[in-house]
């Protein structure tokens, strides 16, 4: 009944798993890049200070879009983890 060699099954499962991981990563990156800028977010929701639209919390976390030190910052609610907006952190110019 099962005449497919075991290493072939392992290889196919590996590539399908890798494809799934890449798909989920690209979908997450696309959602991050589609977030509104901070000023647009605050204007659209009538806020003077940024707050979560899902739960109302004012404690927010930020992280880099592509990597930890990316100047494109993604802001999430610290309570419910909803992605809220993005902003561009100014480049730090090293004195040399
Ligand atoms: Zn929230």
PDB file of the backbone (N, CA, C, O) and the ligand in Angstrom, with CONECT records:
HET     ZN  A 101       1
ATOM      1  N   UNK A   1       0.814  -1.188   0.000  1.00  0.00           N
ATOM      2  CA  UNK A   1       0.000   0.000   0.000  1.00  0.00           C
ATOM      3  C   UNK A   1       0.858   1.254   0.000  1.00  0.00           C
ATOM      4  O   UNK A   1       0.703   2.115  -0.865  1.00  0.00           O
ATOM      5  N   UNK A   2       1.766   1.360   0.970  1.00  0.00           N
ATOM      6  CA  UNK A   2       2.610   2.549   1.051  1.00  0.00           C
ATOM      7  C   UNK A   2       3.951   2.254   0.399  1.00  0.00           C
ATOM      8  O   UNK A   2       4.857   1.728   1.047  1.00  0.00           O
ATOM      9  N   UNK A   3       4.082   2.590  -0.882  1.00  0.00           N
ATOM     10  CA  UNK A   3       5.341   2.334  -1.579  1.00  0.00           C
ATOM     11  C   UNK A   3       6.126   3.604  -1.857  1.00  0.00           C
ATOM     12  O   UNK A   3       7.057   3.584  -2.662  1.00  0.00           O
ATOM     13  N   UNK A   4       5.765   4.729  -1.197  1.00  0.00           N
ATOM     14  CA  UNK A   4       6.552   5.959  -1.304  1.00  0.00           C
ATOM     15  C   UNK A   4       7.665   5.877  -0.261  1.00  0.00           C
ATOM     16  O   UNK A   4       7.384   5.644   0.915  1.00  0.00           O
ATOM     17  N   UNK A   5       8.933   6.064  -0.670  1.00  0.00           N
ATOM     18  CA  UNK A   5      10.041   5.964   0.288  1.00  0.00           C
ATOM     19  C   UNK A   5       9.907   7.007   1.403  1.00  0.00           C
ATOM     20  O   UNK A   5       9.491   8.141   1.168  1.00  0.00           O
ATOM     21  N   UNK A   6      10.268   6.594   2.615  1.00  0.00           N
ATOM     22  CA  UNK A   6      10.130   7.473   3.777  1.00  0.00           C
ATOM     23  C   UNK A   6      10.877   8.794   3.613  1.00  0.00           C
ATOM     24  O   UNK A   6      10.309   9.833   3.952  1.00  0.00           O
ATOM     25  N   UNK A   7      12.137   8.821   3.104  1.00  0.00           N
ATOM     26  CA  UNK A   7      12.828  10.112   2.927  1.00  0.00           C
ATOM     27  C   UNK A   7      12.087  11.062   1.992  1.00  0.00           C
ATOM     28  O   UNK A   7      12.155  12.278   2.170  1.00  0.00           O
ATOM     29  N   UNK A   8      11.389  10.533   1.011  1.00  0.00           N
ATOM     30  CA  UNK A   8      10.616  11.393   0.101  1.00  0.00           C
ATOM     31  C   UNK A   8       9.453  12.032   0.864  1.00  0.00           C
ATOM     32  O   UNK A   8       9.157  13.213   0.686  1.00  0.00           O
ATOM     33  N   UNK A   9       8.809  11.246   1.703  1.00  0.00           N
ATOM     34  CA  UNK A   9       7.701  11.786   2.511  1.00  0.00           C
ATOM     35  C   UNK A   9       8.218  12.890   3.432  1.00  0.00           C
ATOM     36  O   UNK A   9       7.590  13.940   3.560  1.00  0.00           O
ATOM     37  N   UNK A  10       9.375  12.648   4.077  1.00  0.00           N
ATOM     38  CA  UNK A  10       9.961  13.653   4.970  1.00  0.00           C
ATOM     39  C   UNK A  10      10.297  14.924   4.195  1.00  0.00           C
ATOM     40  O   UNK A  10      10.015  16.026   4.665  1.00  0.00           O
ATOM     41  N   UNK A  11      10.903  14.780   3.006  1.00  0.00           N
ATOM     42  CA  UNK A  11      11.283  15.939   2.204  1.00  0.00           C
ATOM     43  C   UNK A  11      10.049  16.743   1.779  1.00  0.00           C
ATOM     44  O   UNK A  11      10.053  17.972   1.851  1.00  0.00           O
ATOM     45  N   UNK A  12       9.002  16.054   1.342  1.00  0.00           N
ATOM     46  CA  UNK A  12       7.779  16.750   0.925  1.00  0.00           C
ATOM     47  C   UNK A  12       7.162  17.495   2.103  1.00  0.00           C
ATOM     48  O   UNK A  12       6.743  18.643   1.959  1.00  0.00           O
ATOM     49  N   UNK A  13       7.104  16.844   3.275  1.00  0.00           N
ATOM     50  CA  UNK A  13       6.550  17.517   4.456  1.00  0.00           C
ATOM     51  C   UNK A  13       7.399  18.717   4.859  1.00  0.00           C
ATOM     52  O   UNK A  13       6.856  19.738   5.280  1.00  0.00           O
ATOM     53  N   UNK A  14       8.740  18.610   4.737  1.00  0.00           N
ATOM     54  CA  UNK A  14       9.623  19.720   5.056  1.00  0.00           C
ATOM     55  C   UNK A  14       9.328  20.919   4.158  1.00  0.00           C
ATOM     56  O   UNK A  14       9.181  22.041   4.643  1.00  0.00           O
ATOM     57  N   UNK A  15       9.240  20.678   2.838  1.00  0.00           N
ATOM     58  CA  UNK A  15       9.002  21.790   1.917  1.00  0.00           C
ATOM     59  C   UNK A  15       7.605  22.378   2.080  1.00  0.00           C
ATOM     60  O   UNK A  15       7.427  23.589   1.959  1.00  0.00           O
ATOM     61  N   UNK A  16       6.627  21.545   2.351  1.00  0.00           N
ATOM     62  CA  UNK A  16       5.284  22.086   2.599  1.00  0.00           C
ATOM     63  C   UNK A  16       5.267  22.928   3.871  1.00  0.00           C
ATOM     64  O   UNK A  16       4.615  23.972   3.918  1.00  0.00           O
ATOM     65  N   UNK A  17       5.988  22.475   4.912  1.00  0.00           N
ATOM     66  CA  UNK A  17       6.074  23.241   6.155  1.00  0.00           C
ATOM     67  C   UNK A  17       6.789  24.555   5.948  1.00  0.00           C
ATOM     68  O   UNK A  17       6.359  25.587   6.462  1.00  0.00           O
ATOM     69  N   UNK A  18       7.894  24.529   5.189  1.00  0.00           N
ATOM     70  CA  UNK A  18       8.634  25.760   4.906  1.00  0.00           C
ATOM     71  C   UNK A  18       7.774  26.722   4.099  1.00  0.00           C
ATOM     72  O   UNK A  18       7.801  27.926   4.351  1.00  0.00           O
ATOM     73  N   UNK A  19       7.021  26.220   3.146  1.00  0.00           N
ATOM     74  CA  UNK A  19       6.135  27.057   2.341  1.00  0.00           C
ATOM     75  C   UNK A  19       5.062  27.698   3.217  1.00  0.00           C
ATOM     76  O   UNK A  19       4.730  28.869   3.033  1.00  0.00           O
ATOM     77  N   UNK A  20       4.524  26.952   4.156  1.00  0.00           N
ATOM     78  CA  UNK A  20       3.510  27.490   5.064  1.00  0.00           C
ATOM     79  C   UNK A  20       4.097  28.593   5.939  1.00  0.00           C
ATOM     80  O   UNK A  20       3.466  29.630   6.138  1.00  0.00           O
ATOM     81  N   UNK A  21       5.308  28.372   6.466  1.00  0.00           N
ATOM     82  CA  UNK A  21       5.952  29.382   7.307  1.00  0.00           C
ATOM     83  C   UNK A  21       6.195  30.657   6.507  1.00  0.00           C
ATOM     84  O   UNK A  21       5.933  31.753   7.003  1.00  0.00           O
ATOM     85  N   UNK A  22       6.694  30.531   5.272  1.00  0.00           N
ATOM     86  CA  UNK A  22       6.937  31.706   4.431  1.00  0.00           C
ATOM     87  C   UNK A  22       5.638  32.434   4.107  1.00  0.00           C
ATOM     88  O   UNK A  22       5.596  33.664   4.119  1.00  0.00           O
ATOM     89  N   UNK A  23       4.599  31.696   3.823  1.00  0.00           N
ATOM     90  CA  UNK A  23       3.306  32.305   3.524  1.00  0.00           C
ATOM     91  C   UNK A  23       2.804  33.120   4.718  1.00  0.00           C
ATOM     92  O   UNK A  23       2.362  34.257   4.556  1.00  0.00           O
ATOM     93  N   UNK A  24       2.874  32.529   5.922  1.00  0.00           N
ATOM     94  CA  UNK A  24       2.400  33.231   7.114  1.00  0.00           C
ATOM     95  C   UNK A  24       3.261  34.464   7.399  1.00  0.00           C
ATOM     96  O   UNK A  24       2.737  35.503   7.801  1.00  0.00           O
ATOM     97  N   UNK A  25       4.585  34.357   7.192  1.00  0.00           N
ATOM     98  CA  UNK A  25       5.482  35.497   7.401  1.00  0.00           C
ATOM     99  C   UNK A  25       5.145  36.625   6.433  1.00  0.00           C
ATOM    100  O   UNK A  25       5.065  37.782   6.847  1.00  0.00           O
ATOM    101  N   UNK A  26       4.949  36.315   5.162  1.00  0.00           N
ATOM    102  CA  UNK A  26       4.638  37.357   4.179  1.00  0.00           C
ATOM    103  C   UNK A  26       3.281  37.990   4.455  1.00  0.00           C
ATOM    104  O   UNK A  26       3.112  39.195   4.267  1.00  0.00           O
ATOM    105  N   UNK A  27       2.323  37.200   4.894  1.00  0.00           N
ATOM    106  CA  UNK A  27       1.007  37.753   5.221  1.00  0.00           C
ATOM    107  C   UNK A  27       1.112  38.729   6.397  1.00  0.00           C
ATOM    108  O   UNK A  27       0.474  39.782   6.399  1.00  0.00           O
ATOM    109  N   UNK A  28       1.928  38.364   7.401  1.00  0.00           N
ATOM    110  CA  UNK A  28       2.133  39.235   8.561  1.00  0.00           C
ATOM    111  C   UNK A  28       2.832  40.531   8.143  1.00  0.00           C
ATOM    112  O   UNK A  28       2.441  41.612   8.585  1.00  0.00           O
ATOM    113  N   UNK A  29       3.876  40.434   7.284  1.00  0.00           N
ATOM    114  CA  UNK A  29       4.589  41.624   6.811  1.00  0.00           C
ATOM    115  C   UNK A  29       3.647  42.539   6.024  1.00  0.00           C
ATOM    116  O   UNK A  29       3.710  43.761   6.156  1.00  0.00           O
ATOM    117  N   UNK A  30       2.788  41.952   5.219  1.00  0.00           N
ATOM    118  CA  UNK A  30       1.849  42.738   4.411  1.00  0.00           C
ATOM    119  C   UNK A  30       0.872  43.495   5.309  1.00  0.00           C
ATOM    120  O   UNK A  30       0.560  44.658   5.054  1.00  0.00           O
ATOM    121  N   UNK A  31       0.394  42.832   6.357  1.00  0.00           N
ATOM    122  CA  UNK A  31      -0.522  43.488   7.295  1.00  0.00           C
ATOM    123  C   UNK A  31       0.179  44.627   8.023  1.00  0.00           C
ATOM    124  O   UNK A  31      -0.431  45.670   8.258  1.00  0.00           O
ATOM    125  N   UNK A  32       1.463  44.448   8.388  1.00  0.00           N
ATOM    126  CA  UNK A  32       2.200  45.510   9.068  1.00  0.00           C
ATOM    127  C   UNK A  32       2.373  46.719   8.157  1.00  0.00           C
ATOM    128  O   UNK A  32       2.182  47.855   8.589  1.00  0.00           O
ATOM    129  N   UNK A  33       2.738  46.477   6.891  1.00  0.00           N
ATOM    130  CA  UNK A  33       2.981  47.585   5.964  1.00  0.00           C
ATOM    131  C   UNK A  33       1.696  48.310   5.593  1.00  0.00           C
ATOM    132  O   UNK A  33       1.751  49.452   5.137  1.00  0.00           O
ATOM    133  N   UNK A  34       0.554  47.684   5.774  1.00  0.00           N
ATOM    134  CA  UNK A  34      -0.728  48.318   5.449  1.00  0.00           C
ATOM    135  C   UNK A  34      -1.268  49.161   6.600  1.00  0.00           C
ATOM    136  O   UNK A  34      -2.302  49.812   6.452  1.00  0.00           O
ATOM    137  N   UNK A  35      -0.587  49.159   7.740  1.00  0.00           N
ATOM    138  CA  UNK A  35      -1.072  49.944   8.885  1.00  0.00           C
ATOM    139  C   UNK A  35      -0.986  51.432   8.569  1.00  0.00           C
ATOM    140  O   UNK A  35      -0.105  51.855   7.820  1.00  0.00           O
ATOM    141  N   UNK A  36      -1.903  52.240   9.138  1.00  0.00           N
ATOM    142  CA  UNK A  36      -1.847  53.685   8.892  1.00  0.00           C
ATOM    143  C   UNK A  36      -0.669  54.323   9.625  1.00  0.00           C
ATOM    144  O   UNK A  36      -0.152  53.770  10.596  1.00  0.00           O
ATOM    145  N   UNK A  37      -0.258  55.487   9.147  1.00  0.00           N
ATOM    146  CA  UNK A  37       0.755  56.269   9.865  1.00  0.00           C
ATOM    147  C   UNK A  37       0.136  56.773  11.166  1.00  0.00           C
ATOM    148  O   UNK A  37      -1.087  56.820  11.298  1.00  0.00           O
ATOM    149  N   UNK A  38       0.978  57.148  12.124  1.00  0.00           N
ATOM    150  CA  UNK A  38       0.498  57.551  13.445  1.00  0.00           C
ATOM    151  C   UNK A  38      -0.466  58.736  13.360  1.00  0.00           C
ATOM    152  O   UNK A  38      -1.521  58.720  13.995  1.00  0.00           O
ATOM    153  N   UNK A  39      -0.109  59.771  12.576  1.00  0.00           N
ATOM    154  CA  UNK A  39      -0.978  60.949  12.490  1.00  0.00           C
ATOM    155  C   UNK A  39      -2.338  60.598  11.886  1.00  0.00           C
ATOM    156  O   UNK A  39      -3.369  61.084  12.349  1.00  0.00           O
ATOM    157  N   UNK A  40      -2.338  59.754  10.854  1.00  0.00           N
ATOM    158  CA  UNK A  40      -3.596  59.331  10.224  1.00  0.00           C
ATOM    159  C   UNK A  40      -4.440  58.522  11.201  1.00  0.00           C
ATOM    160  O   UNK A  40      -5.656  58.694  11.274  1.00  0.00           O
ATOM    161  N   UNK A  41      -3.784  57.637  11.953  1.00  0.00           N
ATOM    162  CA  UNK A  41      -4.493  56.803  12.941  1.00  0.00           C
ATOM    163  C   UNK A  41      -5.177  57.676  13.985  1.00  0.00           C
ATOM    164  O   UNK A  41      -6.356  57.493  14.285  1.00  0.00           O
ATOM    165  N   UNK A  42      -4.417  58.639  14.541  1.00  0.00           N
ATOM    166  CA  UNK A  42      -4.984  59.491  15.602  1.00  0.00           C
ATOM    167  C   UNK A  42      -6.085  60.391  15.058  1.00  0.00           C
ATOM    168  O   UNK A  42      -7.091  60.618  15.730  1.00  0.00           O
ATOM    169  N   UNK A  43      -5.900  60.907  13.842  1.00  0.00           N
ATOM    170  CA  UNK A  43      -6.929  61.758  13.243  1.00  0.00           C
ATOM    171  C   UNK A  43      -8.191  60.946  12.955  1.00  0.00           C
ATOM    172  O   UNK A  43      -9.299  61.395  13.249  1.00  0.00           O
ATOM    173  N   UNK A  44      -8.028  59.762  12.386  1.00  0.00           N
ATOM    174  CA  UNK A  44      -9.185  58.932  12.019  1.00  0.00           C
ATOM    175  C   UNK A  44      -9.999  58.501  13.235  1.00  0.00           C
ATOM    176  O   UNK A  44     -11.206  58.287  13.124  1.00  0.00           O
ATOM    177  N   UNK A  45      -9.346  58.370  14.407  1.00  0.00           N
ATOM    178  CA  UNK A  45     -10.048  57.919  15.604  1.00  0.00           C
ATOM    179  C   UNK A  45     -10.259  59.050  16.606  1.00  0.00           C
ATOM    180  O   UNK A  45     -10.669  58.805  17.741  1.00  0.00           O
ATOM    181  N   UNK A  46      -9.982  60.293  16.192  1.00  0.00           N
ATOM    182  CA  UNK A  46     -10.246  61.446  17.044  1.00  0.00           C
ATOM    183  C   UNK A  46      -9.484  61.422  18.356  1.00  0.00           C
ATOM    184  O   UNK A  46     -10.030  61.771  19.402  1.00  0.00           O
ATOM    185  N   UNK A  47      -8.226  61.011  18.305  1.00  0.00           N
ATOM    186  CA  UNK A  47      -7.424  60.912  19.528  1.00  0.00           C
ATOM    187  C   UNK A  47      -6.393  62.040  19.583  1.00  0.00           C
ATOM    188  O   UNK A  47      -5.866  62.471  18.557  1.00  0.00           O
ATOM    189  N   UNK A  48      -6.119  62.506  20.804  1.00  0.00           N
ATOM    190  CA  UNK A  48      -5.037  63.485  21.001  1.00  0.00           C
ATOM    191  C   UNK A  48      -3.771  62.781  21.461  1.00  0.00           C
ATOM    192  O   UNK A  48      -2.664  63.273  21.238  1.00  0.00           O
ATOM    193  N   UNK A  49      -3.934  61.625  22.107  1.00  0.00           N
ATOM    194  CA  UNK A  49      -2.811  60.770  22.481  1.00  0.00           C
ATOM    195  C   UNK A  49      -3.153  59.371  21.990  1.00  0.00           C
ATOM    196  O   UNK A  49      -4.301  58.942  22.107  1.00  0.00           O
ATOM    197  N   UNK A  50      -2.181  58.655  21.444  1.00  0.00           N
ATOM    198  CA  UNK A  50      -2.501  57.342  20.880  1.00  0.00           C
ATOM    199  C   UNK A  50      -3.019  56.364  21.925  1.00  0.00           C
ATOM    200  O   UNK A  50      -2.459  56.242  23.015  1.00  0.00           O
ATOM    201  N   UNK A  51      -4.089  55.675  21.579  1.00  0.00           N
ATOM    202  CA  UNK A  51      -4.674  54.647  22.451  1.00  0.00           C
ATOM    203  C   UNK A  51      -5.200  53.526  21.569  1.00  0.00           C
ATOM    204  O   UNK A  51      -5.431  53.713  20.375  1.00  0.00           O
ATOM    205  N   UNK A  52      -5.385  52.361  22.175  1.00  0.00           N
ATOM    206  CA  UNK A  52      -5.871  51.196  21.441  1.00  0.00           C
ATOM    207  C   UNK A  52      -7.349  51.387  21.086  1.00  0.00           C
ATOM    208  O   UNK A  52      -8.148  51.785  21.934  1.00  0.00           O
ATOM    209  N   UNK A  53      -7.708  51.098  19.821  1.00  0.00           N
ATOM    210  CA  UNK A  53      -9.105  51.215  19.419  1.00  0.00           C
ATOM    211  C   UNK A  53      -9.900  49.979  19.817  1.00  0.00           C
ATOM    212  O   UNK A  53     -11.130  50.013  19.836  1.00  0.00           O
ATOM    213  N   UNK A  54      -9.204  48.884  20.137  1.00  0.00           N
ATOM    214  CA  UNK A  54      -9.899  47.645  20.490  1.00  0.00           C
ATOM    215  C   UNK A  54     -10.290  47.616  21.960  1.00  0.00           C
ATOM    216  O   UNK A  54     -11.407  47.225  22.300  1.00  0.00           O
ATOM    217  N   UNK A  55      -9.357  48.038  22.853  1.00  0.00           N
ATOM    218  CA  UNK A  55      -9.642  47.924  24.284  1.00  0.00           C
ATOM    219  C   UNK A  55      -9.501  49.238  25.032  1.00  0.00           C
ATOM    220  O   UNK A  55      -9.846  49.307  26.211  1.00  0.00           O
ATOM    221  N   UNK A  56      -8.998  50.293  24.374  1.00  0.00           N
ATOM    222  CA  UNK A  56      -8.888  51.592  25.016  1.00  0.00           C
ATOM    223  C   UNK A  56      -7.628  51.799  25.836  1.00  0.00           C
ATOM    224  O   UNK A  56      -7.446  52.866  26.423  1.00  0.00           O
ATOM    225  N   UNK A  57      -6.750  50.801  25.891  1.00  0.00           N
ATOM    226  CA  UNK A  57      -5.526  50.934  26.684  1.00  0.00           C
ATOM    227  C   UNK A  57      -4.612  51.993  26.073  1.00  0.00           C
ATOM    228  O   UNK A  57      -4.596  52.183  24.857  1.00  0.00           O
ATOM    229  N   UNK A  58      -3.858  52.676  26.920  1.00  0.00           N
ATOM    230  CA  UNK A  58      -2.925  53.691  26.431  1.00  0.00           C
ATOM    231  C   UNK A  58      -1.482  53.200  26.499  1.00  0.00           C
ATOM    232  O   UNK A  58      -0.569  53.884  26.036  1.00  0.00           O
ATOM    233  N   UNK A  59      -1.274  52.017  27.077  1.00  0.00           N
ATOM    234  CA  UNK A  59       0.077  51.463  27.125  1.00  0.00           C
ATOM    235  C   UNK A  59       0.332  50.702  25.828  1.00  0.00           C
ATOM    236  O   UNK A  59      -0.341  49.714  25.535  1.00  0.00           O
ATOM    237  N   UNK A  60       1.314  51.173  25.051  1.00  0.00           N
ATOM    238  CA  UNK A  60       1.583  50.613  23.731  1.00  0.00           C
ATOM    239  C   UNK A  60       3.010  50.095  23.658  1.00  0.00           C
ATOM    240  O   UNK A  60       3.895  50.590  24.356  1.00  0.00           O
ATOM    241  N   UNK A  61       3.229  49.104  22.816  1.00  0.00           N
ATOM    242  CA  UNK A  61       4.564  48.562  22.558  1.00  0.00           C
ATOM    243  C   UNK A  61       4.927  48.852  21.114  1.00  0.00           C
ATOM    244  O   UNK A  61       4.056  48.897  20.245  1.00  0.00           O
ATOM    245  N   UNK A  62       6.209  49.048  20.859  1.00  0.00           N
ATOM    246  CA  UNK A  62       6.650  49.207  19.480  1.00  0.00           C
ATOM    247  C   UNK A  62       7.761  48.224  19.189  1.00  0.00           C
ATOM    248  O   UNK A  62       8.519  47.828  20.074  1.00  0.00           O
ATOM    249  N   UNK A  63       7.840  47.840  17.920  1.00  0.00           N
ATOM    250  CA  UNK A  63       8.891  46.924  17.472  1.00  0.00           C
ATOM    251  C   UNK A  63       9.230  47.273  16.039  1.00  0.00           C
ATOM    252  O   UNK A  63       8.428  47.892  15.339  1.00  0.00           O
ATOM    253  N   UNK A  64      10.413  46.880  15.598  1.00  0.00           N
ATOM    254  CA  UNK A  64      10.813  47.131  14.222  1.00  0.00           C
ATOM    255  C   UNK A  64       9.963  46.330  13.259  1.00  0.00           C
ATOM    256  O   UNK A  64       9.479  45.249  13.594  1.00  0.00           O
ATOM    257  N   UNK A  65       9.783  46.863  12.061  1.00  0.00           N
ATOM    258  CA  UNK A  65       8.954  46.174  11.062  1.00  0.00           C
ATOM    259  C   UNK A  65       9.642  44.910  10.553  1.00  0.00           C
ATOM    260  O   UNK A  65       9.055  43.829  10.590  1.00  0.00           O
ATOM    261  N   UNK A  66      10.879  45.037  10.080  1.00  0.00           N
ATOM    262  CA  UNK A  66      11.589  43.879   9.501  1.00  0.00           C
ATOM    263  C   UNK A  66      12.560  43.249  10.487  1.00  0.00           C
ATOM    264  O   UNK A  66      12.778  42.038  10.451  1.00  0.00           O
ATOM    265  N   UNK A  67      13.148  44.056  11.370  1.00  0.00           N
ATOM    266  CA  UNK A  67      14.083  43.542  12.364  1.00  0.00           C
ATOM    267  C   UNK A  67      14.045  44.480  13.561  1.00  0.00           C
ATOM    268  O   UNK A  67      13.418  45.538  13.498  1.00  0.00           O
ATOM    269  N   UNK A  68      14.699  44.111  14.636  1.00  0.00           N
ATOM    270  CA  UNK A  68      14.564  44.840  15.899  1.00  0.00           C
ATOM    271  C   UNK A  68      14.975  46.303  15.809  1.00  0.00           C
ATOM    272  O   UNK A  68      14.370  47.146  16.471  1.00  0.00           O
ATOM    273  N   UNK A  69      15.988  46.629  15.005  1.00  0.00           N
ATOM    274  CA  UNK A  69      16.474  48.007  14.946  1.00  0.00           C
ATOM    275  C   UNK A  69      15.958  48.753  13.721  1.00  0.00           C
ATOM    276  O   UNK A  69      16.461  49.831  13.406  1.00  0.00           O
ATOM    277  N   UNK A  70      14.973  48.208  13.030  1.00  0.00           N
ATOM    278  CA  UNK A  70      14.386  48.863  11.857  1.00  0.00           C
ATOM    279  C   UNK A  70      13.813  50.217  12.271  1.00  0.00           C
ATOM    280  O   UNK A  70      13.153  50.317  13.305  1.00  0.00           O
ATOM    281  N   UNK A  71      14.062  51.264  11.470  1.00  0.00           N
ATOM    282  CA  UNK A  71      13.528  52.585  11.803  1.00  0.00           C
ATOM    283  C   UNK A  71      12.027  52.668  11.510  1.00  0.00           C
ATOM    284  O   UNK A  71      11.359  53.572  12.012  1.00  0.00           O
ATOM    285  N   UNK A  72      11.489  51.751  10.714  1.00  0.00           N
ATOM    286  CA  UNK A  72      10.034  51.670  10.504  1.00  0.00           C
ATOM    287  C   UNK A  72       9.484  50.899  11.696  1.00  0.00           C
ATOM    288  O   UNK A  72       9.726  49.698  11.816  1.00  0.00           O
ATOM    289  N   UNK A  73       8.744  51.572  12.585  1.00  0.00           N
ATOM    290  CA  UNK A  73       8.294  50.990  13.841  1.00  0.00           C
ATOM    291  C   UNK A  73       6.816  50.626  13.764  1.00  0.00           C
ATOM    292  O   UNK A  73       6.007  51.388  13.235  1.00  0.00           O
ATOM    293  N   UNK A  74       6.474  49.464  14.291  1.00  0.00           N
ATOM    294  CA  UNK A  74       5.095  48.989  14.338  1.00  0.00           C
ATOM    295  C   UNK A  74       4.635  49.073  15.788  1.00  0.00           C
ATOM    296  O   UNK A  74       5.292  48.537  16.680  1.00  0.00           O
ATOM    297  N   UNK A  75       3.515  49.740  16.026  1.00  0.00           N
ATOM    298  CA  UNK A  75       3.019  49.940  17.382  1.00  0.00           C
ATOM    299  C   UNK A  75       1.821  49.023  17.625  1.00  0.00           C
ATOM    300  O   UNK A  75       0.881  48.974  16.832  1.00  0.00           O
ATOM    301  N   UNK A  76       1.884  48.296  18.747  1.00  0.00           N
ATOM    302  CA  UNK A  76       0.817  47.379  19.162  1.00  0.00           C
ATOM    303  C   UNK A  76       0.303  47.802  20.525  1.00  0.00           C
ATOM    304  O   UNK A  76       0.990  48.491  21.278  1.00  0.00           O
ATOM    305  N   UNK A  77      -0.910  47.381  20.830  1.00  0.00           N
ATOM    306  CA  UNK A  77      -1.448  47.553  22.169  1.00  0.00           C
ATOM    307  C   UNK A  77      -0.703  46.582  23.094  1.00  0.00           C
ATOM    308  O   UNK A  77      -0.532  45.410  22.759  1.00  0.00           O
ATOM    309  N   UNK A  78      -0.266  47.070  24.249  1.00  0.00           N
ATOM    310  CA  UNK A  78       0.450  46.205  25.191  1.00  0.00           C
ATOM    311  C   UNK A  78      -0.506  45.248  25.901  1.00  0.00           C
ATOM    312  O   UNK A  78      -0.068  44.244  26.464  1.00  0.00           O
ATOM    313  N   UNK A  79      -1.786  45.542  25.879  1.00  0.00           N
ATOM    314  CA  UNK A  79      -2.769  44.710  26.578  1.00  0.00           C
ATOM    315  C   UNK A  79      -3.330  43.616  25.682  1.00  0.00           C
ATOM    316  O   UNK A  79      -3.276  42.437  26.033  1.00  0.00           O
ATOM    317  N   UNK A  80      -3.874  44.001  24.515  1.00  0.00           N
ATOM    318  CA  UNK A  80      -4.550  43.003  23.665  1.00  0.00           C
ATOM    319  C   UNK A  80      -3.753  42.650  22.413  1.00  0.00           C
ATOM    320  O   UNK A  80      -4.195  41.814  21.625  1.00  0.00           O
ATOM    321  N   UNK A  81      -2.590  43.266  22.212  1.00  0.00           N
ATOM    322  CA  UNK A  81      -1.660  42.949  21.114  1.00  0.00           C
ATOM    323  C   UNK A  81      -2.207  43.306  19.727  1.00  0.00           C
ATOM    324  O   UNK A  81      -1.691  42.813  18.724  1.00  0.00           O
ATOM    325  N   UNK A  82      -3.232  44.146  19.651  1.00  0.00           N
ATOM    326  CA  UNK A  82      -3.744  44.588  18.358  1.00  0.00           C
ATOM    327  C   UNK A  82      -2.721  45.508  17.697  1.00  0.00           C
ATOM    328  O   UNK A  82      -2.202  46.420  18.342  1.00  0.00           O
ATOM    329  N   UNK A  83      -2.425  45.279  16.413  1.00  0.00           N
ATOM    330  CA  UNK A  83      -1.533  46.184  15.687  1.00  0.00           C
ATOM    331  C   UNK A  83      -2.305  47.467  15.391  1.00  0.00           C
ATOM    332  O   UNK A  83      -3.420  47.418  14.871  1.00  0.00           O
ATOM    333  N   UNK A  84      -1.706  48.625  15.726  1.00  0.00           N
ATOM    334  CA  UNK A  84      -2.429  49.887  15.644  1.00  0.00           C
ATOM    335  C   UNK A  84      -1.953  50.775  14.500  1.00  0.00           C
ATOM    336  O   UNK A  84      -2.744  51.129  13.626  1.00  0.00           O
ATOM    337  N   UNK A  85      -0.675  51.140  14.491  1.00  0.00           N
ATOM    338  CA  UNK A  85      -0.177  52.053  13.455  1.00  0.00           C
ATOM    339  C   UNK A  85       1.320  51.876  13.314  1.00  0.00           C
ATOM    340  O   UNK A  85       1.943  51.112  14.051  1.00  0.00           O
ATOM    341  N   UNK A  86       1.890  52.593  12.354  1.00  0.00           N
ATOM    342  CA  UNK A  86       3.330  52.569  12.147  1.00  0.00           C
ATOM    343  C   UNK A  86       3.859  53.989  12.101  1.00  0.00           C
ATOM    344  O   UNK A  86       3.113  54.933  11.843  1.00  0.00           O
ATOM    345  N   UNK A  87       5.126  54.131  12.346  1.00  0.00           N
ATOM    346  CA  UNK A  87       5.779  55.433  12.182  1.00  0.00           C
ATOM    347  C   UNK A  87       7.242  55.211  11.838  1.00  0.00           C
ATOM    348  O   UNK A  87       7.796  54.131  12.044  1.00  0.00           O
ATOM    349  N   UNK A  88       7.853  56.268  11.305  1.00  0.00           N
ATOM    350  CA  UNK A  88       9.256  56.201  10.904  1.00  0.00           C
ATOM    351  C   UNK A  88      10.085  56.897  11.961  1.00  0.00           C
ATOM    352  O   UNK A  88       9.936  58.100  12.175  1.00  0.00           O
ATOM    353  N   UNK A  89      10.954  56.156  12.623  1.00  0.00           N
ATOM    354  CA  UNK A  89      11.857  56.759  13.605  1.00  0.00           C
ATOM    355  C   UNK A  89      12.994  57.415  12.837  1.00  0.00           C
ATOM    356  O   UNK A  89      13.532  56.824  11.900  1.00  0.00           O
ATOM    357  N   UNK A  90      13.366  58.643  13.229  1.00  0.00           N
ATOM    358  CA  UNK A  90      14.470  59.299  12.511  1.00  0.00           C
ATOM    359  C   UNK A  90      15.759  58.479  12.634  1.00  0.00           C
ATOM    360  O   UNK A  90      16.027  57.860  13.664  1.00  0.00           O
ATOM    361  N   UNK A  91      16.536  58.494  11.565  1.00  0.00           N
ATOM    362  CA  UNK A  91      17.826  57.789  11.566  1.00  0.00           C
ATOM    363  C   UNK A  91      18.748  58.437  12.589  1.00  0.00           C
ATOM    364  O   UNK A  91      18.804  59.662  12.693  1.00  0.00           O
ATOM    365  N   UNK A  92      19.469  57.614  13.342  1.00  0.00           N
ATOM    366  CA  UNK A  92      20.463  58.133  14.268  1.00  0.00           C
ATOM    367  C   UNK A  92      21.787  58.239  13.502  1.00  0.00           C
ATOM    368  O   UNK A  92      22.330  57.246  13.017  1.00  0.00           O
ATOM    369  N   UNK A  93      22.281  59.469  13.412  1.00  0.00           N
ATOM    370  CA  UNK A  93      23.520  59.690  12.685  1.00  0.00           C
ATOM    371  C   UNK A  93      24.684  59.557  13.665  1.00  0.00           C
ATOM    372  O   UNK A  93      24.757  60.272  14.665  1.00  0.00           O
ATOM    373  N   UNK A  94      25.581  58.636  13.362  1.00  0.00           N
ATOM    374  CA  UNK A  94      26.728  58.442  14.259  1.00  0.00           C
ATOM    375  C   UNK A  94      27.772  59.515  13.999  1.00  0.00           C
ATOM    376  O   UNK A  94      28.100  59.793  12.846  1.00  0.00           O
ATOM    377  N   UNK A  95      28.296  60.119  15.057  1.00  0.00           N
ATOM    378  CA  UNK A  95      29.300  61.186  14.878  1.00  0.00           C
ATOM    379  C   UNK A  95      30.649  60.601  14.461  1.00  0.00           C
ATOM    380  O   UNK A  95      31.294  59.893  15.234  1.00  0.00           O
ATOM    381  N   UNK A  96      31.064  60.899  13.245  1.00  0.00           N
ATOM    382  CA  UNK A  96      32.404  60.467  12.807  1.00  0.00           C
ATOM    383  C   UNK A  96      32.956  61.349  11.730  1.00  0.00           C
ATOM    384  O   UNK A  96      34.069  61.122  11.255  1.00  0.00           O
TER     385      UNK A  96
HETATM  386 ZN    ZN A 101      -5.863  46.880  23.155  1.00  0.00          ZN
END
